[in-house]
Amino acid sequence: MQLSHLRSSARRCLGIVFAAALVSCGGGGGGSSDGSNPGTPPAGSDRSGLMVYTSINKTNAVNMANGTTRLLFSPDLSRSYVGAGVGPNGEIAVAYNSSSTGPTSELTILKADGSAEISKRLNYTIQGQPKFSPDGSKLAFTAGVYTSGQLRYFTQVISRAGEELFYFNDLDRPGWTPDGRLIFISEDGKLDLYVSQADFLQPLTLIPNSSNIGSFSVHPDGSKIAFSRGVGGAARHIYVMNFDGSNTAQVTTSSNSEETRVLYSPNGKELLVTSYGCIGVGDSGQSSGDVNRDLIHVIPADSRMLDIRGLANSGASSRLLDEAGSTRCTDASPSWR
């Protein structure tokens, strides 16, 4: 497979696929319905930061220190929210598609005080959560354009002002390392992880033992990667490994369910995990709602073989986030910073 990345409209090939799989082309909160308050951190917790998540036609922000929730965007049936990302100073980038504007998307950045910094319409569809670089100067996200009737995915990097800087063909679901590099998932059927250099101009490097990745998150100190994986049609679960691909360990398991997305907390001590299907909490514990949406959990990062399904069905865990009267579900990767 030829993976390439481009800057503006110029295309320059910087390398070829090596035996070691180096590749390049360059340039370019309230309580739950049972009276408990699962959104509140456990006693003695140093949980902090802001978590945002989208659910079909609305976007919410959660203060992770106390579990309180505020609505960022009210439900709007003319918009489909793709995802939201938190910046280093509490700013929030929200991407959405509109039913009235065709194959384009809009990206809005809200300052920490809630005022709008920019709102920019892009001439392609945003297909994934916008993610701020560590210094907040850039954003990266999966985008898509139709070519010969087929939707083609790529990673787009833009400046905070909306200027298009780089794009990377055949790579999507980007994430940032603490030192400003990008990691992507390959669209070649193998779903491997590749990492760029900080200048984006050098050959991309394959991370060993990273096949069949569904989502991933880099530890705040850059030492580890948490990821979801399902092999051969098996249910996806969460794993962690060193950044060099060594010492893989399984974090979660579950029966009759799977874990779809994972995210390190700002201090690296916890993992935010989403599980497939909305699960009723505080009453019967039975599955309910739209099974294509995901329930959000927060678990210790050092967990091993934690039964997520059992955690949800217990209804009493202080590490499970839930809204009053309804299950907190998401349709896109949450962001926590």
N, C-alpha and C positions, 0 to 999 in steps of 0.2 A: 504494500500500500504506500502511496506517495502522500505523506503528510506535509503540508506547506503552511507557512505563515507569511503575510504580506503587510506592507506599510503603504497607506494611501492606495494609489493605483499601480504602483511599481511592483514588479515581481522579480525577485532575485533568488536563485537557488544557491544555497550555501554549502550543501553537502549531499550525501547520498545515504541510503540505508546501509548501516554497517552490520556485521555479523552479531555484534553485541546489541543491536537494535537502536543505535543512535540514528536519529533522522533529522533532516532539516530541509527547509527552504526558507529564506529569510527576508527580513524587512519588517517591512511592515510594523381584675382578677378576683375577684370575689371568691366566696366559698362554694362548695359543691352542694348538690341537692340533698345530701344526707346530713348536712349540718357541720361537716368538717370543713377545713380550709386547705385543700391540697395545694393551692397556689402559693401558700406561705412557706418560706424556707424552714427546714428543720431547726430546732433549737441549737444554737452555737454555729450555725452555718455562716460562711462568709460569701454566700452567693450574692452577686451584684450584676450591674449592667442592664442593658435594655434588650429585650427580645421582641421581634416583630414577626407576625405571620399573617398570611392571607387565607381567606376562606371564600371562594367563589367570587363574590362581588363586594367584599369589604376587607379592610386591613386594620389589624389591631396592634397595639404596642403594650408590652408588659414590663413593668418595673420588677426585675427579678429579685431585688432586695426585699420587697414586701408583698409581691404578688398582685399588686393592683394593675388593672387593665384600663386602657383608654382607646377609644375608637378613632383611628386616623382618617379613614375614609368611610362614609356611610354607605350602606348598600345602594348600588346603582346598577340596575339590570342592563343598562346599555354598555357597561364596562365589564371586562373579564380581567381580574388582577392576576398577573403572572407571578409576582413575587416582590419582596421588599428586602433591602439590605441596610444594615446599620453601619454608619461611618465611625471614625475614631473619636469624634467629638459629639456623638449623639445625633448627628444628622441621619436622615433616612431617605433612601432612593427607592421609589415605587414605580414599577413598570406595569402598564396595562394595555390591553387591546380593546378597541371600540368596535361595536357592530356596525357603526355608520361610516367608517373611514377606510374600509378595505384592508389590503395587506400592509398596514403600517402599525406602529406602536407609539406610545407616548411614555416618556421617562420624566418623572417629577422628583426633584430633590427638595426635601423639607429640612429647614434648619432645626436645631435643637429646640428653639422656641415655638416651632410649628409653622413659621412663615415660609413661603415658597422661595427657594433660591433660584431654580430654573424649572421650566416645563418645556420639554423639547419633543417634537414629533419626528420620528425616524422613518426612513423610507424602506423599512424591512420590519418583520415581526420579531419582537423579543420573545424568545422561547424559554427563557430561564431567568432565575433570580439575578438581579444586578448586585455585584459585590464590589465594595470599595477596596482599593489598595491599602496597605498598612498606613501610609501617610495621608490617605484621603484624597490624593490628587487625581486618581484615575478610577474608572469602573470597568469591570469585565462581565460579560454575560453571553449566554447562548443566543444566537439570532438565526433567522431562517429566511431564505428567498426561494421563490419558485423558479425552477429551471426545467424546461420541457415538461411542465405539468407536475413535477415532483418537488417536494419541499427539501431543500438542501441546507444542512446545519453547518454553522461555523461559530467560532468565538470572536466577538467584537470587543475591542478595547477602546474606550473613549476617555477624553479628559473630563474633568469635573464640569467644564463649561459646555460639554457636548461635542467637542471636536473629535472626529474619528481619527485614531492614531494607528492602530494595528488591527489586522484580522487574521485568524488562523483557520485554514480550511481543514475539514475532516476531524476537528477536535471540538469538544463541547463540554458543558458543565464545569467551567473554570473555577479555580480557587487560588488564593494567594498564600505564599509562604511568608513568614515574618520579615524576611529580608527583601521582599518585593518581587520575587519570581512568581510565575504562573504555573499551575498544575492543571492538566486537562485529562479528560477521558477520550480515548480514541474511538472514532466511529468506523472501525474496520471489522466489527464482529467480535474482536477479542476483548474490547473494553478495558484496555491497559491504561495505566497512568503514565503520562509524560510530563517532564518538568522543563521549563525554559530557563534561560539565563536572565539576569536582571535587565539587560539591555534589549532582550527579545530578538537579538540578531544572530546568536550562535545556535548551533545544532541543539535540537531537543533531545533529552536523555530519557530513556525508558527506566522506570522504577521497577526493580525486580519483584517477582511474585505478586504482581498487581493486576492480574487478569480478572475478568468478570466483575468489575467494579460498577456498582449502581450509583452510589454517592460517596463522598469522602470529606474529611475535615483534617486540617493540619493542626497539631498541638501548638499552643501559643509560643512555646520555646523552639519549635521547629524540629523536635526530636522524634515525633511519632506521627503516624497517620491513622485515623479511625475511618472505617469504610464499611459499606454494606456489600454483601456478596451472596449470590445464589448460583450454584453450578448445576448445569444439566436440567434446568427446570425446577430445581429444588427451591424451597422458600428462602428468601433472603434473610440473613442475620447480620449482626454487627461484629466486626473484628478490629483489632488494633495490631500494628506492627511498627517496628522502627522505620525511620525515613528511608534507610537503605534497603528495605524489604525483608529484613531479618526478624526473627522472633514473633511470628504471627500467633495471636491468641484470640479465641472466640469470646466475645463479651456477652452476647445475648442468645437466647433460644426461645422457642415458643411452640405451642401446639395449635394447629388450625389457624395460624396467623403467620405474619412475617414482618420484619423490620425494614423500612424502606429508606430512611434518611438518618444521618448522624451529624452532630455538630459539637465540637468542644466548647465548654464554657470559657469565659475570658480568663479564668485562673487555671484552666486545664484540669481541675479536680472533678468535673462532672461532664457527662455527655447528655445532650438533648437528642432523644431518639423518637422517631415517628413510627408507629405501627400501623399496618394495613387494616383499614376498616374502622369506622367509628364504633366505639365500645361503650355501652351504657355504664355509668358509674354511680354508685350510691343507691341503686335500687336492685334490679334483678341481676345486673352484671352481664346481661345478654347483649349480643351484637345488635346495633340499631343504627338507623340513619343510612347514609349513602356509603356503601362499602368501598367506593373509589376515593374516599377521603381518609386522612390519616389522623390518628390521635397522638398528642404530644406527651412525652414522658421526659423526666430528668432523672438520671441514674448516676451512681458513682462511676468515675472513669476507670477505676480498677476492678470493676465487676467482672466475673467470669461465669459464663453460662447462666446468666440471670433470666428467669422465665418472665418475659414481658407480658405474656397473656395472663399469667397468674397475678402479676403485679396489678394489671388493670382490673381484673375481676375482684380483687380484694376490696377495692373501693375506699380503702382507708389509708393508703400510702401518702405520706406527706411529700413524696417526690413525683407525684402525678399531677399535672396541671389540669384544672377543670373550671369551667365557667358555671355560675349559678344557674341551675335549671336546664343546662344543656351541655353536651360534651364539646370540649374544645377540639376542633378538627381543622386541618389545614389542607390546602390543595397545592401547595408549593413549599419548597424548602424554607424553614424558618431561618432567621438570622439572629445572632446573639453576640453582643459586643459590650 
